[in-house]
């Protein structure tokens, strides 16, 4: 029986990564509680001895040897103790072993419940720690179920299932059961019923991590992704610059025959991405941010606002449908932008 018990501890460690010493401590506490219930005496002293090397499990009830017993829950008379061994003297700890087979089924059941509870808690803790390490990272996952009423999707992360809520999906994307996708680990919370992992494909961090995965120069730090402005499912603007002479930051992101940018776009459900060059010069930065429109001039009104002049035929392109191009440019550069074409002036 003891060998089976210790084999179980080893399996818990191998299969679930639960430290054996951690479980030994929890099991000791569970068995002490069970033994106290066994005798219906919560004040009794109990010692549980687990020897992993010898694969031995023993239970002992402890009492202090005294001349005159006041509380027989925790004391034993010297006279009674000497019946077992003449070596006992007042103040010694008298132990008598309790055989596991003699425990009542109720006590064993109670201990088992505590042990199972602690196994689950250990699993939750390890799962939480695992996902904490992957917070704000991208992981591969599979679409498991789709709630047709709410639009929420159950995602299988391999060792855990999480909900990709409708509000965190890329607008307009159609996911299918069994489809392999990537998701962004946004938040990790410990709850009473388990670990809650909040995932997203709409978060700006999702796009940032895609660039890091697809563009080695960004992952290495040779190319820096300075800023992102995203309108999920529609259009994004990404500003990059090189820290190494000879590396074309925009070219590195696009890749040969557009291979790298295509790898990013394949995860974005039709969302378009403009890759532009970042500049410390706000005038040049704003000009680049408003691409594909051609800007005639930029006048900085202060450090965080500018007036932009374009030709009349470029005005609608600079503003974009619903003001999207100008809005993304403003978010990307951190500047308030007023765009004017001749007498027409629009504030974004």
C-alpha positions, -999 to +999 in steps of 0.1 A: +000+000+000+028+024+009+046+017-024+014+024-043+010+057-023+045+069-032+042+058-068+011+080-070+032+110-057+058+104-084+031+102-110+016+135-098+051+151-101+057+136-136+023+142-152+012+174-136+045+189-124+033+190-088+063+190-065+063+158-044+075+176-012+047+200-016+022+172-017+038+154+012+033+184+034-003+187+023-009+150+029+006+152+064-018+180+072-048+161+058-039+129+077-035+149+110-069+164+105-084+129+097-069+114+128-082+141+151-117+135+136-111+097+142-108+103+179-133+131+180-106+151+199-094+181+180-067+189+207-048+156+204-013+157+190-006+136+159+026+130+140+027+117+105+059+103+093+066+100+056+099+086+044+101+089+007+134+070+005+120+040+024+085+045+010+072+043+045+040+060+058+033+059+096+009+076+120+015+083+157-006+097+184+015+117+208+010+124+246+032+139+272+043+117+301+031+133+335+029+122+371-008+130+373-031+132+342-052+164+339-061+161+303-060+126+289-063+139+253-027+151+254-013+134+286-004+099+298+006+089+333+041+078+340+028+045+353+009+037+321+038+047+299+063+025+318+041-005+310+053-001+275+089+009+283+108+014+315+128+042+298+100+067+300+103+096+324+082+126+332+083+151+303+089+125+276+067+122+245+048+089+244+039+077+210+017+049+199+014+040+163-020+040+146-022+016+117-038+030+085-059-001+081-076+006+115-088+041+104-125+045+098-136+049+062-151+083+071-117+096+083-099+082+052-125+098+030-121+131+047-083+129+042-088+120+006-110+150+000-083+173+014-056+157-007-077+160-039-084+196-030-047+203-026-039+186-058-064+208-077-051+239-059-015+230-069-026+224-105-043+258-105-013+275-091+010+259-117-014+267-145-015+303-134+022+306-132+026+291-166+003+316-182+017+345-161+050+338-179+032+341-212+013+372-204+014+396-234+027+369-256+011+351-286+003+314-284-011+289-309-045+276-302-074+257-318-111+268-321-130+243-300-166+255-298-186+285-311-216+300-293-238+310-321-260+331-298-232+353-283-205+349-309-180+339-282-155+312-291-140+285-268-103+282-276-082+252-268-048+263-256-035+228-252-035+227-214-064+250-208-095+263-225-103+300-227-131+322-241-123+345-270-152+369-265-168+385-295-155+419-284-119+405-285-122+390-320-112+408-351-143+424-364-157+406-394-135+374-390-153+341-394-137+314-372-144+277-377-143+247-353-109+230-356-092+261-371-057+268-359-052+304-349-029+326-328-042+345-297-027+372-274-026+364-237-040+396-223-048+389-186-044+360-162-066+358-130-069+332-103-105+324-094-123+301-070-133+277-098-100+278-116-077+301-137-092+327-161-071+335-191-083+366-211-072+363-247-075+386-277-069+390-314-081+426-314-055+440-289-027+462-303-002+438-286-014+410-309-002+429-339+031+439-322+038+402-313+030+391-349+057+415-362+082+402-336+075+366-347+076+373-384+105+398-385+137+385-370+152+420-371+125+432-347+130+402-324+167+408-323+163+446-317+180+457-349+147+471-360+125+489-336+087+490-338+082+525-324+044+529-325+012+512-336-022+526-344-048+500-350-084+499-363-089+461-359-103+443-390-099+474-411-065+491-412-034+496-390-003+518-392+030+506-379+060+529-375+095+513-375+132+524-377+165+507-379+192+508-352+218+492-375+233+510-405+225+491-437+192+476-425+161+489-442+135+488-415+105+489-438+120+464-462+127+440-433+091+441-423+078+436-458+102+408-467+113+394-500+083+392-523+062+405-494+067+371-476+069+386-441+040+410-443+018+384-459+025+361-430+013+388-407-018+397-428-028+360-429-037+363-392-056+395-395-088+385-413-084+410-442-070+439-421-046+461-440-013+472-425+007+503-436+044+501-426+060+535-424+093+550-413+095+565-379+113+599-375+122+621-346+114+650-369+077+654-362+071+671-396+086+641-415+069+617-392+034+632-399+041+632-436+049+595-435+020+587-412-005+602-437+006+580-466-006+571-491-016+607-494+010+632-506+015+661-481+025+695-494+035+710-460+032+705-422+032+734-398+037+725-362+015+746-340+031+732-308+047+699-298+015+680-300-006+696-328+000+704-364-016+719-395-012+698-427-016+712-462-025+689-491-036+695-527-074+695-531-073+662-550-053+646-521-077+657-494-101+628-494-071+604-495-054+621-466-085+621-445-096+586-455-130+569-454-147+581-422-116+600-413-097+567-407-064+577-423-061+610-405-073+594-372-047+566-374-020+591-383-029+612-353-028+582-330+005+569-344+023+602-341+006+614-309-003+647-325-036+665-331-037+670-369-057+696-389-058+688-426-066+715-451-069+715-489-071+751-501-101+766-483-115+733-469-104+726-433-111+695-413-100+688-377-091+653-365 
